[in-house]
Amino acid sequence: MALVRHAREAEIGEICDFLTTHMDPSLNKDRFRNLFTYPWMAGKPNLGFVLEVDGRIAGFLSTIYGDREVNGRMERFCNLSSWCVLPEHRNHSLSLLSAAHREGDFVFTNLTSRPAVEKISLALRYQVLDTYKLFAFPGTHPWTLFRFPWPKLLSRPEQIQPLLAPRHQQFLRDHLGTRCRHILLCRGKRYCYIIWIRRVKKSIPFCELLFVSDPELLRDHFELVKLAICLRGMAFLLAVDERLLGRRMPLLYPYRRVTLFKASRAGRMDIDNLYSELALL
């Protein structure tokens, strides 16, 4: 008999083994454990959903929650991740998603959807966040090195935090216990706070921007920031979702990677990639 239920704390290790074995062998169980132990919410609504068949785990859907301010009010975000069901039980896959939706009228996001998940999500009235992830190589935007006045870059959290607005200070504190890294671009009284992470896909390392507070200022000094991040991340590629950049710049390589959201009280530009699996895995 198939049963969908909340994941239990006592079975986190077993779920991590399940995901490493059946979803992504390149991630060890300690990395998957981050889905359950993320630092920004002590009282988590739940730890995700398990599909249990005859007393054994046959599927899992991770739910990563975060409370965010949208248009002056607090909204609960739920990032859906690591949706994995054994092939012989795929007919129960939607039961996991339905269980997550029943938890509340949240801002649901899926930032790593596969084509099959994309079709299912669009049928369930999800909307597209971005169709492409944009990749940039170092050295391809040299004209942005000559925008004056010359800005200052800071990368140490203890230097950055005092200069941030309270909302951005909270973002920094919440992500200090993750693999995320931080950089602050300062020009006069204006700043652009960037949270980024180093990732590896198919043995190719790259750095990805998860949050950009001032896209226009980033575009003005894009090459400088790109070089600084790629040097720190020991990578030759920088990735960013188009909505985070504000508008597409020339000489960026678009890679089709559809991201999705479903929300009744938030729009596409209210959503970044913080408080999600991208900050954890």
Beta strands, then each sheet from edge to edge (+ up, - down):
strand 1: 2-6
strand 2: 49-53
strand 3: 56-70
strand 4: 73-85
strand 5: 107-110
strand 6: 127-136
strand 7: 152-154
strand 8: 181-187
strand 9: 190-201
strand 10: 204-212
strand 11: 238-241
strand 12: 253-262
sheet 1: 1+ 2- 3+ 4- 5- 12+ 6- 11+ 10+ 9- 8+ 7-
end
